[in-house]
Amino acid sequence: MTTIDPPLKARDTYHLWVQTWRDSSAALLDAIDLRPGSICADIGCGGEGILPLLHRRVGEGGCVIGVDCDGDALTAAARLCTTQALTSVRLIQEDVLHSTLPRDVFDLVHARFLLSSLLRPERGVQMMVDLARPGGVVALQEIDHAGWSIDPQPALWPSLRALLAAGHGLRGDPNIGRRLGELLCTAELEAVTVRPVVLILYNRHPFMRAAVRGMADVHQQSVHAGLATVPELDALLAEVDCALDDPRTTMTTFTVVQAWGRKPARR
Ligand SMILES: C[S@@+](CC[C@H](N)C(=O)[O-])C[C@H]1O[C@@H](n2cnc3c(N)ncnc32)[C@H](O)[C@@H]1O
C-alpha cells in the first residue's frame, strides 16, 4: 500500500532544494579551489543558499557576504547563521542590480538559482564581475528544464512541464542554464568552464515532489496570467503526485548548469 505524504510547506520545499543541491555545490567550490581566508559573496542567497559551504571553506579568517533583496529570506539566513555559528557571514539586504558593495574586491562572487528570475540576467552577471577582484572568480549555478522527465511518464506530465516552463518564462528564463557560458564569455571572463549536473531520483525521494512544488510561485503566476485555471492545475499536479507516490517511479531532474570564469588580472 502506498501512503500519501502530507503537503510540503514552502519552508520544507526550500530546505529540500538546498539539501539536494548541496553536494554538487560543494564539488563546484572544490573545482574553483576556494581557499581559507578568501572574501566571497553569495548573491541572492535566500534563507541559506551556499552560505554554510562558503563559511566552512573560508574559515574564521575569511569573509562571506550574503546578499538578498528579500527581508524574510535574510531573517531565515540570520537565524541559520546563529544556530550554525557561521561567524564569517555578514548579510546585506539590497538589489544586486544596484549593489552598494565595493568593486574589485571579492575572490569569489557566486549566485545559484538567481539569474533565471532576472529579466535582464546579463546585468546581474556584469554586477557580479564588477564585484570580483582582478583574478577573482565569478560562479553561477542555474537551472535548465532540458531533460526533466519522469519514468514511467504520467500522461499529463508534458502539459505540467510545459506550464511550469511557461509560468517561469513570465519572469525570466527557465532554460538559462544553457546560456551561462555565453553570458560569462560576453562579460569577458577568462578560462570559462561549464558543466551540467543531473540527478536520478527514485524510491519516493522527497525532492521528486519538491522539484515540482518548488515552482509554487510559478503556479500562482500561471493562474494569474491565464495560462491555466486552478482546477486544471490541480488536476495536473494530482496526476503527477500520484505517479511520484509509486516507489518504482524515477525522476531525472532538470539540469543544474554550473559555470565559472576568472576576471582578467589588471594589465
Ligand atoms: C530561488 S531563490 C535561491 C536562493 C539561494 N541562492 C539558493 O540557491 O538556495 C532566489 C533568491 O534570489 C533573490 N533575488 C531575486 N532577485 C534579486 C535581486 N535583484 N537582488 C538580490 N536578490 C534577488 C530572491 O529574493 C531569492 O531569495
The ligand as a Tripos MOL2 file, in Angstrom:
@<TRIPOS>MOLECULE
LIG
   27    29     1     0     0
SMALL
NO_CHARGES

@<TRIPOS>ATOM
      1 C1         15.2930   30.7230   -5.9290 C.3       1 LIG1
      2 S1         15.9730   31.6420   -4.6270 S.3       1 LIG1
      3 C2         17.5780   30.8970   -4.4740 C.3       1 LIG1
      4 C3         18.1880   31.1210   -3.1370 C.3       1 LIG1
      5 C4         19.6140   30.5760   -2.9650 C.3       1 LIG1
      6 N1         20.5300   31.1630   -3.9220 N.3       1 LIG1
      7 C5         19.6720   29.0780   -3.0560 C.2       1 LIG1
      8 O1         20.2800   28.5490   -4.0020 O.co2     1 LIG1
      9 O2         19.1370   28.4120   -2.1580 O.co2     1 LIG1
     10 C6         16.3800   33.1950   -5.4200 C.3       1 LIG1
     11 C7         16.7380   34.2780   -4.4140 C.3       1 LIG1
     12 O3         17.2190   35.4180   -5.1560 O.3       1 LIG1
     13 C8         16.7010   36.5970   -4.5580 C.3       1 LIG1
     14 N2         16.6970   37.6550   -5.5770 N.ar      1 LIG1
     15 C9         15.9460   37.7250   -6.7020 C.ar      1 LIG1
     16 N3         16.2190   38.8490   -7.3970 N.ar      1 LIG1
     17 C10        17.1740   39.5110   -6.6780 C.ar      1 LIG1
     18 C11        17.8430   40.7520   -6.8710 C.ar      1 LIG1
     19 N4         17.6120   41.5160   -7.9380 N.pl3     1 LIG1
     20 N5         18.7700   41.1270   -5.9450 N.ar      1 LIG1
     21 C12        19.0010   40.3560   -4.8420 C.ar      1 LIG1
     22 N6         18.3790   39.1820   -4.6190 N.ar      1 LIG1
     23 C13        17.4710   38.7560   -5.5220 C.ar      1 LIG1
     24 C14        15.3050   36.1820   -4.0890 C.3       1 LIG1
     25 O4         14.8380   37.0510   -3.0690 O.3       1 LIG1
     26 C15        15.5440   34.7580   -3.6020 C.3       1 LIG1
     27 O5         15.8710   34.7200   -2.2290 O.3       1 LIG1
@<TRIPOS>BOND
     1     1     2 1
     2     2     3 1
     3     2    10 1
     4     3     4 1
     5     4     5 1
     6     5     6 1
     7     5     7 1
     8     7     8 2
     9     7     9 1
    10    10    11 1
    11    11    12 1
    12    11    26 1
    13    12    13 1
    14    13    14 1
    15    13    24 1
    16    14    15 ar
    17    14    23 ar
    18    15    16 ar
    19    16    17 ar
    20    17    18 ar
    21    17    23 ar
    22    18    19 1
    23    18    20 ar
    24    20    21 ar
    25    21    22 ar
    26    22    23 ar
    27    24    25 1
    28    24    26 1
    29    26    27 1
@<TRIPOS>SUBSTRUCTURE
     1 LIG1         1 GROUP 0 **** ****
